[in-house]
Amino acid sequence: MEIRSDERFAVLRSIGEECIYEDGLCLLLKKKRDPICYVWFEPSPVMDIEQGILKTIYVNKMVTAGCVVKILMADWFLQRHPKIGSNLNKIRTIGSYNIAMWKAAGMYVDKVDIKWLSDELNHHALDYWPLAMDVSRKYTVKRMASYSSYMPPYGPGRLPAAEIIHPCMQVAAILCQKADVWLFSKDQREIIMLAKDYCDDIYKGNKPTILLHRVLPNLLEDPDFEDKRDPGRTIFMLDEEDDVNEKINSAFCPPRIALYNPCLEYIKSLVFPWFGKLEVVRKEGNNKIFSSMEELIVGYKSGDLDSVDVKLALQKAINDILELVGEFFRSNVEAQALITARKVHLFLNLQLLFTTIIYYVGTYIYATAATAAEIDLLNFKFRIMR
């Protein structure tokens, strides 16, 4: 059945919480029945539910709407992370693990074209590098540095040079692809605005529409607190049922308050798009099925539905989704091998990082030692640490 342009627009617009160059999207869909939609993704060794399930929901929506969907695996940029390293083969293994996760979650991977940025750079170097250089000429180092919140292992005020050139290279990667529409998560908004400013500054025609999808909130109480080392902040694709239950039990869910309520946001972003409903099972037997987010919010604000009910319903829904993922990996030998390889790479990279830190700490202490006796003692301790 042919999808009308207004229907396709509604599908795409429902994905993006924000849309850059929205007018251009309307005109595009009237002229082109199969727009090329690119999805940006940096391979992640520890994949959370937003990267796994939310991306699956959005990609499947675009495929169903008749779009030509391509996922750009930004493997090349992952080299700037010290915990990952610069071995592109290892990084591609991590990306393959992410793709296996999408398959497990039910993404229409066979209808999606997976592109690797490292390959694209090799094939289109003559287009890419002059564009990256032109972006870097137009803006200051101060502006490039403002896009990075990166600290470890250098500490505040000590930014690696890779973080300075990264925004220029990402803008070039975005504009080099023949994309009609791009999909990014909203935490990439500042880079996207840099790309928009560059397009406006050079009076670029045929600018791609950019959709920014919502970011799942931190499950913990303080919405301004985001410690990525705290595993309780989000749910991961490989979390067991007990992990999910513990995280949701500890999640912030203020009674009768729907605004900035992370549990309700998870239900809105994940549960309703996945199941089309939310089933609340109560101990007293007065079960209820909510068929829309609006109906759920009314019940929650009125007090008819309390936070315990919401958390139990959310736990069951998330565990049902992740059970499909777990079953896929339990029954697929190749997928199990990818998880094993990912764990080995993580261990080796952490070991390398730890050794490097010890080396620099030891070097600093050695250089500041005041006496020969202290140097001898430090040499002995350093040999033990290594």
Secondary structure by P-SEA (a helix, b strand, c coil): ccccaaaaaaaaaaacccccaaaaaaaaaacccbbbbbbbbcccccccccccaaaaaaaaaaaaaccbbbbbcccccccccccccccaaaaaaaaaaaaaaaaaaccccccbbbbbaaaaaaacccccaaaaaaaaaaccaaaaaaacccccccccccccccccaaaaaaaaaaaaccccbbbbcccaaaaaaaaaaaaaaacccbbbbbbbbbccccccccccccccccccccccccccaaaaaaaaaacccccccccccaaaaaaaccccccccbbbbbbcccbbbbbccaaaaaaaaaaccccaaaaaaaaaaaaaaaaaaaaaaaaacaaaaaaaaaaaaaaaaaaaaaaaaaaaaaaaaaaaacccaaaaaaaaaaaaaac
